[in-house]
Amino acid sequence: MKNLSRRDALKLSGAVAAALLPAAIPAQPTSTAQHASVRVWEIFELTLQGPREDAVINPWKVRWSVVLSQGNRRVSVDGFYDGDGKYKARFMPDAKGPWTYTTESDAPQLRGHAGRFDATDAKPGAHGPVVVHNTQHFSYADGTPYFPFGTTSYAWIHQPEALQQQTLATLKAAPFNKIRMCVFPKHYEYNHNEPEFYPFARSGTTNDYTRFDPRFFAHLERRILDLQAMGIEADLILFHPYDRWGYQSMSAETDAFYLRYLVARLGAYRNVWWSLANEWDLMKSKTLADFDRLFHVLESADAHGHLRSIHYSVTMYDYARPWVTHASLQTDEFEKAPGRLAAWKKPMVFDECKYEGNLNKRWGNISAAEMLRRFWLGVINGCYVTHGETYLPETDAAFNEDTTPTLWWAHGGTLHGESSAGIAQLRRLVEESAPRPSSRMGFDAPVNPYYLNAIAYAPDGKTAETILYYLDSHQPVWYEFPLPDASYTAELIDPAANTITMVPGNFRGKTAKLRLKVKPFQAVRFRLADTATG
């Protein structure tokens, strides 16, 4: 089933779900309810009373959906059971004006309801879900540029409430606008705690895979809204191998049951991304074909068309596949980025390029300077990078394997590293350089691969307004920068010191000569003289 008209990805849901559940039965509505207005990109929620659990009916598997219409558009969203006889359906309108709906179900109580509501202007600061823009980059649905500067805190929502609140306070002051986080609880080094809530009903150590626990999902929704209030995208990891509860080895039917329920509950939240798995190739109970199938379940269930990717350990997924919207990489091979961008024609996010920290693991002990350098290398190569931090306390307790220190990468809490200030500066530089929806990132300036890389920001088809160069480990006393034949101002950037120094004069042409400090990891920003603000 396909959506009839949404620009960026609304699709009619249900192709896979219909094959696994009883067919929904339409009925003629008997009355029409008028609902309060809903702002664009907020949530319209319909709640109905329906069958409760008995010897015959499992309400968690009752099929019902809401078909919404605006003019010639029709969009179908799956509803879900929320316990205590309550059935809900959620929809995120993406266009102003009147919307009408009717309900379909295999349960008579949920069939044949009809209503209408008006979608009004988006609230200030709400730009819609993030979508792919200009092939290898992102924007919000309204065209506002979005540049992901993310962090990683896998199991933060499974920690005690006080620690979760501390994490939110840290994020509020941090430069990150995306966070990678697990839906399922995580069992891994330094992360052995038992969560307060479980996604499925659970008796002792036994999961009941026919029923969900609404408390778990209500808690997850609160955290997603907390992030949304701070402008942070929730990059939700849907499966992972770090597990002692049995979730990594569920049956194919249960996997699909879980995905459909999760999407029905969370798909209307505008700040949600789907990461199908973290290190999918370590989940030995599933094959590549299983993950292909799960992508189809996810795509068909999601009427709102959120971003979709998958993360790997050693065996890279084929990101050219059409159901993947962007690449989620575990590598620091930035030099391969241009070739992969050309091959995949999709955005690339280096979601794991090792972590700033001091663990006795090579993936968890790079320096703050190296973490910042990798952010620069990602941006300069037209890609994006995700932060992570793994600092043990420098005490004797760090040598005790039984200790459970609070690590940002696993638990959240507070940041102890020093890279975030430089990451904040880089984010400001990028956002200042492309402030308008018409801006485009691209390799518009010649590149000398022995010294530096450059990336230009320009309105489509026009001279680059801003060009960033990064010299990486090289430290020439002067350099001839190849510029377009236009007048540019220049600024020297010291990422480590978090400083920007204006250079006197204007520069133009293929051999614009600039004196530099003799030190590594410098950057230079050129801006058209008639548009520069610094």
C-alpha positions in Angstrom: 0.0 0.0 0.0 1.3 3.4 -0.8 0.7 6.9 0.4 -1.0 9.0 -2.3 0.8 12.3 -1.9 3.0 13.2 1.1 6.1 15.0 -0.1 8.6 13.5 2.2 7.3 10.1 3.0 3.9 9.6 4.5 2.8 6.1 3.4 -0.3 4.1 3.9 0.5 1.5 6.5 -0.3 -2.1 6.7 1.1 -4.3 3.9 3.1 -6.5 6.2 0.8 -6.1 9.2 -2.2 -7.2 7.1 -0.4 -10.5 6.3 0.2 -11.2 10.0 -3.1 -10.1 11.7 -6.8 -10.4 10.8 -8.0 -8.0 8.2 -9.5 -4.8 9.4 -13.2 -4.5 8.6 -14.5 -1.1 7.5 -18.0 0.2 8.4 -20.1 3.2 7.6 -19.8 5.9 10.3 -22.9 6.5 12.3 -21.8 10.0 13.7 -19.0 12.5 13.3 -17.1 13.9 16.3 -15.6 17.4 16.2 -12.2 17.6 17.9 -10.2 20.5 19.1 -7.6 21.9 16.6 -4.1 20.5 16.5 -1.0 22.4 15.5 1.0 21.1 12.5 3.6 18.6 13.5 2.0 18.0 16.9 -0.1 14.9 17.8 -3.8 14.3 17.1 -4.7 11.4 19.4 -8.0 9.5 19.2 -8.9 7.3 22.2 -11.7 4.7 22.1 -13.0 2.1 24.5 -12.8 -1.4 23.2 -12.6 -5.1 24.2 -10.8 -6.0 27.3 -8.8 -9.2 27.8 -10.7 -12.4 28.3 -10.5 -16.1 27.5 -11.0 -15.3 23.8 -9.6 -11.9 23.0 -6.1 -10.6 23.4 -6.6 -6.9 23.0 -2.9 -6.4 22.2 -3.5 -8.1 18.9 -6.8 -6.5 18.0 -6.3 -4.8 14.6 -7.6 -1.3 14.2 -6.6 1.7 12.2 -7.6 5.2 11.4 -7.8 6.5 7.9 -7.3 10.3 7.7 -8.2 12.4 4.7 -7.5 15.9 3.5 -8.7 16.7 0.1 -7.5 13.9 -2.1 -5.0 12.6 0.4 -5.6 9.5 2.5 -3.2 8.3 5.2 -3.8 5.3 7.4 -2.2 5.0 10.8 -2.4 1.8 13.0 -3.9 2.2 16.4 -2.6 0.4 19.6 -3.9 -0.9 22.9 -2.9 1.1 26.0 -4.3 -1.2 28.6 -7.5 -0.9 30.8 -9.8 -1.2 27.7 -8.3 2.0 26.1 -7.3 2.0 22.4 -5.4 4.9 20.9 -4.3 6.1 17.5 -1.9 9.0 16.9 -1.3 11.1 13.9 1.1 14.0 13.2 -0.6 16.4 10.6 1.9 17.9 8.2 -0.4 20.3 6.5 -2.8 23.0 7.7 -6.5 22.8 7.2 -9.4 20.4 8.0 -8.7 16.7 8.4 -11.4 14.0 8.6 -11.1 10.4 9.7 -12.9 7.1 9.9 -11.9 4.0 11.8 -11.5 0.4 10.7 -11.1 -2.7 12.9 -11.8 -6.4 13.4 -13.5 -5.4 16.7 -17.0 -3.9 16.4 -16.5 -1.4 19.2 -13.6 0.2 17.3 -15.2 0.2 13.8 -17.1 2.9 12.1 -16.1 6.0 14.2 -15.7 9.2 12.3 -14.6 12.7 13.1 -12.8 15.8 12.1 -10.2 18.3 13.4 -8.4 21.4 12.1 -4.6 21.6 11.8 -3.3 25.1 12.5 0.0 26.8 12.3 3.0 25.1 13.8 4.1 26.4 17.1 7.2 28.7 17.1 10.4 26.6 16.8 8.7 23.5 15.5 10.0 22.7 12.0 8.7 19.1 11.7 10.5 15.8 11.4 14.0 15.6 10.0 14.2 14.4 6.3 16.9 13.9 3.7 17.8 17.1 1.9 20.0 17.7 -1.1 20.9 14.0 -1.4 23.6 13.8 1.3 22.3 16.2 4.0 19.3 16.8 6.2 16.6 19.4 6.8 13.5 19.7 8.8 10.2 19.1 7.0 9.7 22.9 6.5 13.1 23.2 4.7 15.1 24.6 7.7 18.6 23.0 7.5 19.4 20.4 10.2 23.0 19.4 10.9 23.2 16.4 13.3 25.8 16.9 16.1 24.8 13.9 18.1 25.9 12.0 21.2 25.5 8.5 22.6 23.9 7.3 25.8 22.6 3.8 25.1 20.7 2.9 28.3 20.0 6.3 29.9 16.3 5.7 30.1 16.8 2.5 32.0 18.6 4.2 34.9 17.1 5.5 38.2 14.9 8.6 37.7 17.4 10.9 39.4 20.1 9.9 37.0 17.7 10.4 34.0 17.0 13.9 35.2 20.7 14.7 35.6 21.1 13.5 32.0 18.4 15.8 30.7 20.0 18.7 32.6 23.4 17.9 31.0 21.9 17.7 27.5 20.2 21.0 28.0 23.6 22.7 28.4 25.4 20.5 25.8 25.8 21.2 22.1 24.1 17.9 20.9 20.9 17.9 18.9 20.6 14.1 18.5 21.1 11.2 20.9 21.5 7.5 20.1 19.6 5.4 22.7 18.3 1.9 23.1 14.6 1.0 23.4 15.4 -2.4 25.1 17.5 -2.4 28.3 21.2 -3.1 27.8 23.5 -5.6 29.5 27.2 -4.9 28.7 30.4 -3.8 30.4 29.8 -1.3 33.2 26.0 -1.7 32.5 24.4 -4.5 34.5 21.5 -2.8 36.3 18.0 -4.0 36.2 15.5 -1.5 34.6 12.4 -0.4 36.4 10.1 -1.2 33.4 10.1 -3.9 30.7 8.6 -3.7 27.2 6.7 -7.0 27.5 4.7 -8.3 30.5 7.2 -10.2 32.6 6.8 -12.8 35.4 10.1 -13.4 37.2 12.6 -13.9 34.3 9.9 -15.0 31.8 8.6 -12.6 29.1 5.0 -12.9 27.9 5.6 -12.0 24.2 1.8 -11.7 23.6 1.4 -8.6 25.8 3.2 -5.3 26.3 3.6 -3.2 29.5 2.1 0.2 28.8 4.2 1.7 31.7 7.4 1.0 29.8 6.2 2.8 26.7 4.6 5.7 28.6 8.0 6.2 30.2 9.8 6.1 26.9 7.3 8.7 25.5 8.0 11.1 28.4 11.7 10.9 27.6 11.1 11.5 23.9 9.1 14.6 24.7 11.7 15.8 27.1 14.2 15.6 24.3 11.8 17.3 21.9 11.5 20.2 24.2 15.2 20.8 23.9 15.3 20.3 20.1 17.0 16.9 20.3 16.3 14.1 17.9 15.8 10.6 19.5 17.7 8.1 17.4 16.0 5.0 18.7 17.9 1.7 18.5 15.2 -1.0 18.1 17.3 -4.2 18.5 20.7 -4.9 19.9 22.8 -8.0 21.1 23.7 -6.8 24.6 20.9 -8.7 26.3 20.1 -11.1 29.1 16.4 -10.7 28.9 15.7 -12.6 25.7 14.9 -9.7 23.4 17.6 -10.4 20.9 16.3 -13.9 20.1 12.6 -13.3 19.8 10.7 -15.1 17.0 10.1 -13.4 13.7 6.4 -13.0 14.6 7.3 -11.4 17.9 9.8 -9.1 16.3 7.1 -7.8 13.8 4.6 -7.6 16.7 7.0 -5.4 18.7 7.9 -3.2 15.7 4.3 -2.5 14.7 3.3 -1.6 18.3 6.4 0.6 18.8 5.7 2.5 15.5 2.0 2.9 16.3 2.8 4.5 19.7 5.9 6.6 18.7 5.5 7.3 15.0 3.6 10.6 15.5 6.5 12.1 17.5 8.3 14.4 15.2 11.8 14.0 16.8 12.0 10.2 16.3 14.5 8.3 14.1 14.6 4.6 13.7 17.9 2.7 14.0 16.9 -0.9 13.3 19.8 -2.4 15.2 23.1 -1.6 16.9 25.8 -3.9 15.7 23.3 -6.0 13.8 26.0 -8.5 12.7 26.6 -9.5 16.4 23.0 -10.7 16.7 23.7 -14.3 15.8 20.1 -15.4 16.1 19.2 -13.3 13.1 20.4 -13.3 9.5 20.8 -10.5 7.0 17.5 -11.7 5.4 15.8 -11.2 8.8 17.0 -7.6 9.0 15.9 -7.0 5.4 12.5 -8.3 6.4 12.3 -6.2 9.6 13.1 -3.1 7.5 10.1 -3.9 5.4 7.9 -4.3 8.5 9.2 -1.0 9.9 8.8 0.9 6.6 5.3 -0.4 6.0 4.1 0.3 9.5 5.4 3.9 9.6 2.8 6.2 8.0 5.0 9.2 9.0 8.1 8.1 7.1 10.8 8.7 9.7 14.5 8.3 8.9 15.7 4.7 8.9 19.1 3.2 9.2 21.1 0.3 10.9 24.4 0.2 12.7 27.1 -2.6 12.4 30.1 -4.0 14.1 32.3 -5.5 11.4 30.0 -6.4 8.5 28.6 -3.2 6.9 25.0 -3.2 5.9 24.3 -2.3 2.2 23.3 1.3 2.7 22.4 1.6 -1.0 19.2 -0.4 -0.4 16.2 1.8 -1.0 14.6 1.3 2.4 17.6 2.8 4.2 17.5 6.6 4.3 21.1 7.3 5.6 24.2 5.4 6.5 25.0 4.8 10.2 28.7 3.9 10.4 31.1 2.4 12.9 34.4 3.5 11.5 36.8 6.4 11.4 37.6 6.0 7.7 36.8 9.6 6.8 39.0 9.4 3.7 36.5 7.0 2.2 33.6 9.3 2.7 33.6 11.0 -0.8 33.5 7.7 -2.6 30.8 6.3 -0.4 28.7 9.4 -0.7 29.0 9.1 -4.5 28.0 5.4 -4.4 25.2 5.6 -1.9 23.8 9.1 -2.7 22.6 9.3 0.9 23.7 11.2 4.1 26.4 9.5 6.1 26.6 9.7 9.9 29.8 8.4 11.6 27.7 7.3 14.6 30.6 5.4 16.2 34.1 6.6 15.5 35.3 5.5 19.0 34.7 7.4 22.2 36.5 10.0 24.2 37.6 8.4 27.4 40.1 6.3 29.3 38.8 2.7 29.2 41.1 -0.2 28.7 39.4 -0.7 25.3 40.7 0.9 22.1 37.2 1.9 21.2 36.8 3.9 24.5 40.0 5.8 25.1 40.6 8.5 22.4 41.5 12.0 23.6 39.2 15.0 23.6 41.4 16.5 20.8 41.0 13.4 18.7 37.3 13.3 19.2 37.1 16.9 18.1 39.4 16.2 15.1 37.0 13.5 14.0 34.1 15.8 14.1 36.0 18.2 11.9 37.0 15.4 9.5 33.4 14.3 9.2 32.0 17.8 8.4 34.8 18.6 6.0 34.1 15.4 4.1 30.4 16.3 3.8 29.2 14.0 6.6 28.3 14.0 10.3 29.8 12.6 13.5 28.3 11.3 16.8 30.0 11.9 20.1 30.4 9.4 23.0 32.2 9.5 26.3 33.7 6.7 28.4 35.6 8.0 31.4 36.4 5.9 34.4 37.3 7.7 37.7 41.1 7.9 38.1 41.0 6.0 41.4 41.8 2.5 42.6 38.1 1.7 42.1 38.6 1.9 38.3 40.7 -1.3 38.5 37.9 -3.2 40.2 35.8 -5.0 37.6 32.9 -5.2 40.0 32.4 -1.4 40.3 29.7 0.2 38.3 30.8 3.8 37.5 28.4 6.1 35.7 29.6 6.4 32.1 27.9 8.9 29.8 28.0 6.4 26.9 25.9 3.9 28.9 24.1 5.6 31.7 24.0 9.4 31.0 24.6 11.6 34.0 27.2 14.3 33.5 30.0 14.9 30.9 33.6 14.8 32.1 35.4 15.2 28.8 36.6 18.3 27.1 35.5 17.9 23.5 32.0 19.3 23.8 33.1 23.0 23.8 34.9 22.5 20.5 32.0 20.5 19.1 29.7 23.4 20.0 32.0 25.8 18.1 31.9 23.6 15.0 28.1 23.3 15.2 27.9 27.2 15.3 30.2 27.5 12.3 28.2 25.1 10.3 24.9 26.6 11.2 26.1 30.1 10.6 27.4 29.0 7.2 24.2 27.6 5.9 21.4 29.6 7.6 18.8 29.4 4.8 16.8 26.6 3.3 18.3 27.4 -0.1 21.8 26.7 1.1 23.6 23.7 -0.1 26.7 21.9 1.2 29.0 20.6 -1.4 32.6 20.3 -2.7 32.5 23.5 -4.7 36.1 24.5 -4.0 39.2 22.6 -5.3 40.7 20.3 -2.7 44.4 19.6 -2.0 44.3 16.2 -0.3 47.8 16.4 1.0 47.1 19.4 3.3 43.4 20.0 3.8 39.9 19.5 2.8 37.3 22.1 2.0 33.6 22.3 2.0 31.5 25.1 0.6 28.1 26.4 1.4 26.2 28.2 -1.3 22.7 28.9 -2.6 22.0 26.5 -5.4 23.8 27.4 -8.6 25.6 30.4 -7.2 29.1 31.3 -5.9 30.0 29.7 -2.6 29.1 32.1 0.2 31.2 30.2 2.8 34.1 27.9 2.4 35.7 25.9 5.3 39.2 24.5 5.1 40.7 22.2 7.7 44.4 21.6 7.8 44.3 18.5 10.1 47.8 17.6 11.3 49.6 19.8 8.8 51.1 23.1 10.0 52.3 25.3 7.1 53.4 28.9 7.8 51.4 30.0 4.8 49.2 28.5 2.2 47.7 29.3 -1.1 43.9 28.6 -0.9 42.1 28.0 -4.1 39.1 30.3 -4.0 36.4 31.3 -6.6 36.9 34.6 -8.4 35.1 36.7 -5.9 36.1 38.8 -2.8 36.2 36.9 0.5 37.1 37.7 4.1 39.1 35.2 6.1 39.0 34.0 9.7 41.6 31.7 11.4 39.9 29.1 13.6 41.7 27.3 16.4 39.3 24.4 17.4 41.4 23.4 20.4 41.4 26.9 21.9 37.9 27.6 20.7 38.9 30.9 19.1 38.2 32.7 15.8 40.5 35.5 14.6 39.7 37.8 11.8 42.4 38.2 9.1 42.8 41.8 7.7 42.1 42.3 4.0 40.1 40.5 1.3 41.1 37.4 -0.7 40.1 36.0 -4.1 41.2 33.6 -6.9 43.0 30.4 -7.2 46.1 31.4 -5.3 44.8 33.4 -2.3 47.8 33.5 0.0 47.3 33.4 3.7 49.8 33.5 6.6 49.1 30.9 9.3 50.2 30.0 12.8 52.6 27.1 12.8 50.5 24.6 14.6 48.4 21.6 13.6 44.5 21.3 13.5 43.8 24.8 12.3 40.9 25.8 10.1 40.1 28.7 7.9 36.7 30.1 7.1 36.3 32.3 4.0 33.0 34.3 3.5 31.9 36.4 0.6 32.8 40.0 1.5 29.3 41.3 1.0 27.7 38.6 3.1 30.3 38.2 5.9 29.1 39.2 9.4 32.3 38.9 11.3 
